[in-house]
């Protein structure tokens, strides 16, 4: 397995973390849709600065480091035996090297008390869906869409209709 380190996000690296996260998310959308995409949360960005900052401010943000180089990031939230993977990204130039999987394994080791992890991803992120289901052992447990909105997110229906009109998958991983 690829040997990575999760290092707490430093305040002076916050802006670059946000830019790197946006680059990674945009890469997936552009790969799927090209320039015809209409899923941007703000001008030219699949995930807005505000959304990333909210995740950073309310969670545990880490940089994924490989051989001394920052190659991605992760933001998690943990409450007792439940955890939420808010953000996980790997720089497009570092894809397919086992970095994301190694980072996920490091997250699980960091919080062995968590028995149920959850996350979500847009319907078009086939690479993410493969990663969560086939590599990390998550299961798709819900499909949010205009007929089945996320009841825990009062803004979800508006966001969904504007950004992801075809939906988002919610995943869960139970650890025994």
Secondary structure by P-SEA (a helix, b strand, c coil): cbbbbbccccccaaaaaaaaaaaaaaaaaaacccccccccccccccccaaaaaaaaaabbbbbbccccccccbbbbbbcccbbbbccccccccccccaaaaaaaaaaaaacccccbbbbcccccaaaaaaaaccccccccccccccccccccccaaaaaaacccccbbbbbbbbcc
